[in-house]
């Protein structure tokens, strides 16, 4: 049985082979680096931002990473490096 892809999925860039669920990664944010494992890949996200009020704007993040200290963070691939 073949899976059907929507037009948007066909046009979307392929996910990086380096980052997938189960990959051990280091996460760098605010000059801090911590290690963990990718637990969810939300796929290609829109280039949209959400205004939370008081001028604070956030954009969607592609990956959920469970850090070794038990924290869950949401990041994009520019904050990740694979751990050997």
C-alpha positions in Angstrom: 0.0 0.0 0.0 1.4 3.4 -0.9 1.1 6.5 1.2 -0.3 9.5 -0.4 1.4 12.8 0.1 -0.3 16.2 0.0 1.1 18.8 -2.4 2.5 20.7 0.6 4.4 17.6 1.8 5.8 17.0 -1.7 7.1 20.6 -1.9 8.5 20.7 1.6 12.3 20.3 2.1 13.4 16.9 3.4 14.2 16.6 7.0 17.9 16.5 7.9 19.1 12.9 8.1 21.3 13.9 11.1 18.3 14.8 13.3 15.5 12.3 13.9 13.6 10.9 16.9 16.0 8.9 19.1 19.1 10.9 18.0 21.4 11.9 20.9 22.1 15.7 20.5 23.7 18.6 22.3 21.4 21.7 22.5 23.0 25.2 22.6 20.8 28.1 23.8 21.8 31.3 25.6 25.5 30.2 25.6 24.6 27.0 27.5 25.1 23.5 26.0 23.3 20.5 27.4 22.8 17.0 26.1 19.6 15.0 25.5 17.6 12.9 23.0 15.2 14.1 20.3 11.7 12.7 21.3 9.6 14.4 18.7 10.0 15.9 15.2 7.1 18.1 14.3 8.3 18.4 10.7 8.5 21.5 8.5 6.8 24.4 10.2 5.4 27.6 8.9 7.5 30.8 9.0 5.0 32.4 11.3 5.4 34.1 14.6 2.9 34.5 17.5 2.6 37.7 19.5 2.4 36.8 23.2 1.8 40.4 24.2 4.2 43.1 25.5 6.1 42.8 22.2 7.2 39.2 22.9 7.1 37.2 19.7 7.8 33.4 19.4 8.0 31.1 16.4 7.2 27.4 16.2 10.0 25.0 17.0 10.6 21.8 15.0 12.1 19.4 17.6 11.3 18.4 21.2 14.4 17.3 23.1 14.4 15.5 26.4 17.5 16.7 28.2 19.5 14.4 30.4 18.4 16.4 33.4 14.8 15.6 32.7 13.8 19.0 31.2 12.0 19.1 27.9 13.0 21.9 25.4 11.7 22.8 22.0 14.3 23.9 19.4 15.2 24.2 15.7 18.0 22.4 14.0 20.3 25.5 14.2 20.5 24.8 18.0 21.4 21.1 17.6 24.5 19.1 17.1 24.7 15.3 17.0 26.5 13.6 19.9 28.8 10.7 19.0 
